[in-house]
Amino acid sequence: MYAKTELFDTDLQTRAELFKALAHPARLAILKYLAETRTCITGDFSDELPLSRTTVSQHLKELKDASLIVGTIEGVKTCYCLNLSKIKEFRSLSSEFFDNIIASEAICCK
């Protein structure tokens, strides 16, 4: 048995996984916060977000699983920072995807 996502090509699966990782405002806020601080963050993100530590940890895990952020262990804490190469790859994948849609100039019903 296979997942229905396997019915689609690898490029679409990759894009869908990245879009899913960004499909929550908390995750976007985490990325924005990391970009604004311009450094790795060790500490409690829940001070910056209106969410509990547990919930923030789950969102950090989603971003880390998608490789949009990296976390390195420093003692008893984890230092999180942006994975700029993966973010640039995502930007390229999404631009290419939407550029192809726009280029089709499909005629829709009005």
MISE-621936 format. One line per 4 residues: their letters; for each residue x, y negated, z negated of C-alpha. Coordinates in Angstrom, 2 decimals. Layout:
a = X,Y,Z; ...
REM end
This chain:
myak = 0.00,0.00,0.00; 1.28,-3.50,0.70; 0.34,-7.02,-0.27; -1.68,-8.97,2.26
telf = 1.10,-11.57,2.40; 3.25,-8.93,4.10; 0.96,-9.21,7.12; 2.57,-12.59,7.87
dtdl = 6.05,-13.31,9.15; 8.92,-14.00,6.79; 9.05,-17.73,7.59; 5.42,-18.21,6.56
qtra = 5.95,-16.13,3.41; 8.98,-18.23,2.45; 7.13,-21.50,3.01; 4.11,-20.25,1.06
elfk = 6.27,-19.28,-1.92; 7.85,-22.72,-2.01; 4.51,-24.50,-1.63; 3.11,-22.35,-4.43
alah = 6.00,-23.35,-6.69; 5.07,-27.00,-6.13; 1.32,-26.46,-6.47; 1.03,-27.88,-9.98
parl = 1.44,-31.52,-11.06; 3.58,-30.46,-14.04; 6.14,-28.89,-11.73; 6.21,-31.98,-9.56
ailk = 6.67,-34.07,-12.72; 9.59,-31.88,-13.80; 11.30,-32.27,-10.42; 10.65,-36.02,-10.48
ylae = 12.03,-36.32,-14.01; 15.18,-34.39,-13.11; 15.65,-36.58,-10.03; 15.16,-39.80,-12.01
trtc = 17.58,-38.80,-14.77; 20.18,-37.82,-12.14; 21.75,-35.31,-14.50; 21.20,-31.89,-16.00
itgd = 18.76,-31.87,-18.89; 19.28,-29.83,-22.00; 16.44,-30.16,-24.40; 12.74,-30.32,-24.65
fsde = 10.86,-31.31,-21.51; 7.62,-31.26,-23.47; 8.62,-34.68,-24.84; 8.26,-35.96,-21.26
lpls = 5.10,-34.08,-20.31; 1.67,-33.85,-21.96; 2.09,-30.07,-22.33; 3.21,-27.61,-24.97
rttv = 6.72,-26.17,-24.96; 5.38,-22.77,-23.95; 3.53,-24.21,-20.95; 6.53,-26.28,-19.90
sqhl = 8.71,-23.17,-20.15; 6.35,-21.32,-17.81; 6.55,-24.15,-15.27; 10.35,-24.26,-15.54
kelk = 10.40,-20.51,-14.88; 8.28,-20.95,-11.72; 10.62,-23.65,-10.42; 13.67,-21.57,-11.30
dasl = 12.21,-18.45,-9.66; 11.73,-20.52,-6.48; 15.37,-21.69,-6.83; 14.26,-25.35,-6.82
ivgt = 16.03,-25.81,-10.15; 18.90,-23.98,-11.78; 19.36,-23.36,-15.44; 22.66,-22.61,-17.08
iegv = 22.96,-21.47,-20.66; 24.93,-23.75,-22.94; 25.06,-22.24,-26.39; 21.47,-21.74,-27.56
ktcy = 20.00,-24.13,-25.00; 19.51,-24.07,-21.26; 20.63,-26.97,-19.09; 18.32,-27.55,-16.12
clnl = 19.15,-29.44,-12.96; 17.91,-29.74,-9.41; 19.10,-27.29,-6.79; 19.54,-29.88,-4.06
skik = 20.50,-27.38,-1.37; 17.23,-25.47,-1.87; 15.23,-28.72,-2.00; 16.83,-29.82,1.28
efrs = 16.04,-26.42,2.78; 12.41,-26.78,1.66; 12.21,-30.26,3.14; 13.50,-28.92,6.45
lsse = 11.10,-25.96,6.43; 8.09,-28.11,5.62; 9.03,-30.83,8.14; 9.45,-28.23,10.87
ffdn = 6.12,-26.62,9.94; 4.15,-29.88,9.97; 5.97,-31.25,13.03; 4.84,-28.17,14.97
iias = 1.26,-28.68,13.84; 1.30,-32.38,14.77; 2.96,-31.64,18.11; 0.12,-29.31,19.05
eaic = -2.21,-32.32,19.26; -5.13,-29.96,18.83; -8.51,-31.41,19.68; -10.92,-31.01,16.81
ck = -14.65,-31.41,16.61; -15.77,-34.78,15.34
REM end
